[in-house]
Amino acid sequence: MRACVQRVRESRVTVGDDTVGQIEHGLLVLLGVGRNDQSSDARKMTEKIIGLRVFDDDQGQMNLALGDVGGALLVVSQFTLYGDCRKGRRPSYLEAAPPELAERLYNEFAEHARALGAAVETGRFRAQMEVSLVNDGPVTLLLDSTRLF
């Protein structure tokens, strides 16, 4: 499982004219699921992201996690995080999970985050979405579940 995590002042995802997910202060998580990922990867990734100390304390140091600042998550499916660009000019997505597995683990990620107390909004799986954000910092991190522990 791969994630691009951005600290945001606000973010929203729309499908057509409908806003399907929107947060103020928090983290935008672009989440990709790999073909070999399992529920344990979703749990590890969720716990890591929820616990990341990427928010400023009173001294301006990144010492606070999402829950410490009352932030929310906006989780958007992003299979292109598994794009392999090593050969040619057209990315290969062979390592991305098939849609059924990807959707299940994407939903597990969101549900586990809620169970950990996070306010969670999501995009719409397999939809053509537009994502807008105001990056705060900017702070952007790349995570891969195969390298977390």
C-alpha positions in Angstrom: 0.0 0.0 0.0 1.3 3.4 -0.9 0.2 6.8 0.3 1.0 10.4 -0.6 0.1 12.4 2.6 -0.2 16.1 2.5 -0.9 18.4 5.4 -3.6 20.7 4.3 -5.5 23.8 5.4 -8.4 22.6 3.4 -9.2 20.0 0.8 -12.2 18.8 -1.2 -13.0 16.1 -3.8 -15.7 16.5 -6.3 -17.3 14.2 -8.8 -19.0 16.3 -11.5 -20.8 19.1 -9.7 -21.0 17.2 -6.4 -18.6 17.6 -3.5 -18.3 14.1 -2.1 -15.7 14.8 0.5 -14.3 17.9 2.2 -12.1 18.7 5.2 -10.6 21.8 6.8 -7.4 21.4 8.7 -5.9 17.9 8.4 -4.4 15.4 6.0 -5.2 14.6 2.4 -4.3 11.0 1.8 -3.9 9.7 -1.8 -4.0 6.0 -1.2 -2.9 3.3 -3.6 -3.4 -0.4 -3.1 -1.0 -3.0 -4.5 -1.9 -6.4 -5.8 -0.2 -8.1 -2.8 -1.6 -5.9 -0.1 -3.7 -7.4 2.8 -5.8 -6.1 5.6 -2.6 -5.9 7.8 -1.2 -3.4 5.3 -4.3 -1.2 5.6 -4.1 -1.3 9.4 -0.3 -0.5 9.5 -0.8 2.4 7.1 -3.7 3.8 8.9 -2.0 3.7 12.3 1.2 5.2 10.9 -0.6 8.1 9.2 -2.9 8.8 12.2 0.2 8.9 14.4 2.5 11.1 12.2 3.7 14.1 14.1 3.5 16.6 11.3 1.5 19.4 12.9 3.2 22.4 14.7 3.2 22.8 18.4 3.3 26.2 20.2 7.0 26.5 19.4 6.5 25.9 15.7 8.0 22.4 15.8 6.3 19.4 14.1 5.5 17.5 17.3 1.7 17.0 17.1 -0.4 14.3 15.4 -3.8 14.5 13.7 -5.8 13.9 16.9 -3.7 16.4 18.9 -4.9 19.2 16.6 -8.4 18.1 15.9 -7.7 17.5 12.3 -9.5 15.3 9.8 -8.5 12.9 7.0 -9.7 13.1 3.4 -8.9 9.8 1.7 -8.8 9.5 -2.1 -8.1 6.3 -4.0 -5.1 6.6 -6.3 -4.1 3.5 -8.2 -1.6 5.6 -10.2 0.8 5.5 -7.2 1.6 2.1 -8.5 2.6 3.4 -12.0 5.9 2.0 -13.1 7.6 4.4 -15.4 10.9 2.6 -15.8 10.3 1.5 -19.4 8.9 3.6 -22.2 6.7 6.6 -21.7 3.4 4.9 -20.8 3.2 3.9 -17.1 2.5 0.2 -16.3 0.0 -0.5 -13.6 0.6 -4.2 -13.2 1.4 -3.9 -9.5 -1.8 -2.1 -8.7 -4.5 -4.2 -7.0 -7.5 -5.3 -9.0 -10.5 -3.0 -8.3 -12.3 -5.5 -5.9 -9.3 -5.8 -3.6 -8.4 -2.2 -3.9 -11.9 -1.0 -2.9 -12.1 -3.4 0.1 -8.7 -2.3 1.5 -9.4 1.4 0.8 -12.7 1.0 2.8 -10.8 -0.9 5.5 -8.3 2.0 5.8 -11.1 4.6 6.2 -13.0 2.4 8.7 -9.9 1.7 10.8 -9.1 5.5 10.9 -12.7 6.1 12.1 -12.2 3.4 14.8 -9.1 5.2 15.9 -11.1 8.4 16.4 -10.3 10.3 13.3 -12.9 12.3 11.4 -12.8 10.8 7.9 -14.1 12.0 4.5 -13.5 10.0 1.3 -13.6 10.4 -2.4 -15.7 8.0 -4.6 -13.9 4.8 -5.6 -13.4 4.4 -9.3 -14.9 7.8 -10.1 -13.4 10.6 -12.2 -12.6 13.0 -9.3 -11.2 16.5 -9.0 -9.2 17.0 -5.9 -8.4 20.5 -4.7 -6.2 21.5 -1.7 -4.4 24.2 0.1 -1.1 22.5 1.1 0.0 23.7 4.5 3.8 24.1 4.8 4.0 22.5 2.3 4.3 19.2 4.1 4.1 16.1 1.8 5.2 12.6 2.7 5.4 9.4 0.7 4.7 6.1 2.6 4.9 2.5 1.5 3.6 -0.3 3.7 6.4 -2.6 2.7 8.8 -0.1 4.4 6.9 0.9 7.5 8.1 -1.8 10.0 
